[in-house]
Amino acid sequence: MSTYILWDIDGTLILGNSRAGALYLDSIEQVTGVRPTVRVSNPHGMTEGQLLAEVLKVNGIDSGLLPDVLVRLDELSLAQHESGEYPREAAPGTAAALEAFAERGWINALLTGNGPNRARYKVLAAGYSADTFDWEHSYFGHESPTRHHLTADAGNALAGHHAVIVGDTPKDGEAADSAGFPFLAVATGSFTADELRATNAVLVIHDFATGLDAAIDAIDAIDQSIGAASARR
Ligand SMILES: [Mg+2]
């Protein structure tokens, strides 16, 4: 039995960047010939497919074009990655947290609304090494209609193991709840620690630079309580 730490990417491993939105608009425009002008009101925590579907919908564009838009997004992401022009910024303390978790034998992996290629380009652009993450046990929601579907897939795949979701939005928390995963919230994205305390998070930290010890204690406690519950069965 292993303990998987399933990291969200945007707002959790890397800080926000305004170029991401432009890439979505470019992908849609290049596929459909129409550049969306209407914004989605609350995009945070949506999977990429969910967000793009919503952008098409609110702009009155044929949603049947979504698969083509996702392909184009992958191509543009690769071009952007290869240009090296858009470095990403790692969230504070995450590099040390990944290392500390790995030292304890916990497995760092990704659970993200991005596709696998975009996820890889993003973490590399932020200075993480690809072998920091277990890609075999990472879950990508670019084709998931919601974060719940994504998390349910991860829950099935990791049955019999311990897993904790680390994320920055209430949607990460709801998705964790629906799959029965504990949720550890970090306020480096678009939500404040107070807002995240309204979720069922086992712990809310401001960032990993200040919250690493508390995070380790919380995950240790989860490991022990789940371990004890299975031993009683
Ligand atoms: Mg996020």
Boltz pocket constraint, residues with backbone or C-beta under 6 A from the ligand:
constraints:
  - pocket:
      binder: B
      contacts: [[A, 8], [A, 9], [A, 10], [A, 11], [A, 12], [A, 45], [A, 167], [A, 168], [A, 169], [A, 189]]
      max_distance: 6.0
